[in-house]
Amino acid sequence: MARNPVHTMLASPNHDEWARQQYTLSLKDFVRDHVRARNEDLYERRAKPRFMKEHGRDPESAQEIGTVMWDDPAYQMFSRLHRDGQEMMWNAVADTLYREQGRLAADYTRYTQSDQRKGSLELDPNFDIPRAMAEVDIHLQPGGYCSDYGDDDVLAGAFYEYGGNLYTMGRGVGVSESKGEVGVRFINERYPDFTPTRVLDIGCSAGSSTVPYVTAFPNAEVHGIDVASSILRYAHARAEAMGKGVHYHQRDAANTGFEDESFDLVMSHNAMHEFSQSTTEAMMQESFRLLRPGGVAMHMDVNIRYDEYSPWMQFHRGWDQVNNNEPFWRVYATNNPSEMLRNAGFPEESVWQGKVQQLDNSLHWFISTARKR
């Protein structure tokens, strides 16, 4: 399996829709490769000298760099184009998804009611979705991750996967290996003696990170949790369409409700940058509580670590917080997940934190891991 697998729950664009989507990808590629690439030169030639003239010194933080960059017309043009490309991408995706909405809902119902289904879905009608998720259209996704239009609605998940496929293409991410497969490869390499029999994916979203663990550990019982009902419906139907058994639940990363020591592997993929610091800390505490002795925690996310960045790079990589509805972007970039794992109870010698390269070298992932004694 590789990134962007084809299955029946994946929307299928017609000719005109695909042409429009390809246009938005071309625009995003141009902005990334030809406009954004010149921002550092713009900073050095124009913005930084202006700050030095006003203050008599170099800017010392991303915030100080922002005071001059955000006033520069060229940077404003880049930012507008970058935002426009993201909005246009979602609008192009919406044409396909709204046209296929009825078909996707019918397929969800068919998979859910099938006697051949391999997994399960548990939704809680009284679940209180955290405000940070319910009230923000993260990544500018229409309706956000938590929109819900009825008992057979799967649009949030369909937007997440279909739009996410285009989004990663527009960022130059390769398709030879999914994020879940990166996680599996890392676990197999770091813990060669480890074969889990019960697995939990926290913040599973549309399920693309969860399914690879079913393939990698065919004798394991695999679970995924998220806070959004529509995205979980989609994840469930997606797994069934791929012939994979996953048990999905509407639960909170900070308080999963599972029994103590009930899993061998607890992991997350791209969840930490959507969480407040307190939620991430609670997820690490839950990881320790849920793991049996010898169990492994593995939390993986995008590689934005401000302790490795110059003030310029902190500003440069912080664009998403201001313009792409990522309220915890800077919080994640300054967190210390390995310290959180130690504070949760994992032994010092078992904790590891670092970068793992995707096989096609298109990006690095940031991983924090530990093993329970």
Helices and strands as residue ranges (DSSP letters): H 15-30, I 31-35, G 36-38, H 39-42, I 43-47, H 48-55, H 62-69, H 73-99, H 101-113, E 120-122, H 131-134, G 138-140, H 155-158, I 159-163, H 164-169, H 179-190, E 198-202, H 211-216, E 221-226, H 229-241, E 247-250, E 263-269, G 272-274, H 277-290, E 291-302, G 306-308, H 311-317, H 319-323, H 329-334, H 337-344, G 348-350, E 352-357, E 364-371
